[in-house]
Amino acid sequence: MALFQENQKAKIIFKADNKIVEMDCYIEKIYYDRIKLNLPKAANRYTPYLKTGTEITVNVFSHVGVLVQESIILTSPLEKEFTVEYDIDAIQINNRRRIKRYSANCDLIIFRPLLGNIETKIIDISTRGLRYYSDIPLEAGSIFDCKVELTPTDAKILFKGKIMDNKGLPTGVYRMVIHKIAYKDKQALLDYCETMLV
């Protein structure tokens, strides 16, 4: 799994006069040597400080933690596109996640008795939540009964999943936290995650 991807949330940190500005943005395109960023409209007042050659810090929020790179601006927002230097060898990982996610290709069923169930695949899973594919968006904060088949031979686990917002995730990718789960199902999930460490 790549450290980060297009449409993912990021943050730029730079100097403006005698203060430090932190601004959320999104990764629009990743090239081998540069990253194209999409800034919010509110950034317009700071564009004079985002000149080509200016030093800038880029933080990207990824599945392994916060990726930090000290970078320079290659093309200013005043030009056609806003790009910053990208060097994968210069990236540092801060605030590593305490709960590791594991890639998974498990079946997920989200039960919706009146609207029809969603049957899909999980992208990755941890003991606290998961990410999955879907063509059907669900409202953030909604809670659904869910079923996951971790492996073809294991018993299926049941839990209540709470939908999170999908800002910064690729189109069609959603996430949920495990809101409520029975002890035996929690143990089965823990056992599954432990086997992924081997």
Rosetta blueprint (number, residue, H / E / L):
1 M L
2 A L
3 L L
4 F L
5 Q L
6 E L
7 N L
8 Q L
9 K E
10 A E
11 K E
12 I E
13 I E
14 F E
15 K E
16 A E
17 D L
18 N L
19 K E
20 I E
21 V E
22 E E
23 M E
24 D E
25 C E
26 Y E
27 I E
28 E E
29 K E
30 I E
31 Y L
32 Y L
33 D L
34 R E
35 I E
36 K E
37 L E
38 N E
39 L L
40 P L
41 K H
42 A H
43 A H
44 N H
45 R H
46 Y H
47 T H
48 P H
49 Y H
50 L L
51 K L
52 T L
53 G L
54 T L
55 E E
56 I E
57 T E
58 V E
59 N E
60 V E
61 F E
62 S E
63 H L
64 V L
65 G E
66 V E
67 L E
68 V E
69 Q E
70 E E
71 S E
72 I E
73 I E
74 L E
75 T E
76 S L
77 P L
78 L L
79 E L
80 K L
81 E L
82 F E
83 T E
84 V E
85 E E
86 Y L
87 D L
88 I H
89 D H
90 A H
91 I L
92 Q E
93 I E
94 N E
95 N L
96 R L
97 R L
98 R L
99 I L
100 K L
101 R L
102 Y E
103 S E
104 A L
105 N L
106 C L
107 D E
108 L E
109 I E
110 I E
111 F L
112 R L
113 P L
114 L L
115 L L
116 G L
117 N L
118 I E
119 E E
120 T E
121 K E
122 I E
123 I E
124 D E
125 I E
126 S L
127 T L
128 R L
129 G E
130 L E
131 R E
132 Y E
133 Y E
134 S L
135 D L
136 I L
137 P L
138 L L
139 E L
140 A L
141 G L
142 S L
143 I E
144 F E
145 D E
146 C E
147 K E
148 V E
149 E E
150 L L
151 T L
152 P L
153 T L
154 D L
155 A L
156 K L
157 I E
158 L E
159 F E
160 K E
161 G E
162 K E
163 I E
164 M L
165 D L
166 N L
167 K L
168 G L
169 L L
170 P L
171 T L
172 G L
173 V E
174 Y E
175 R E
176 M E
177 V E
178 I E
179 H E
180 K E
181 I E
182 A L
183 Y H
184 K H
185 D H
186 K H
187 Q H
188 A H
189 L H
190 L H
191 D H
192 Y H
193 C H
194 E H
195 T H
196 M L
197 L L
198 V L
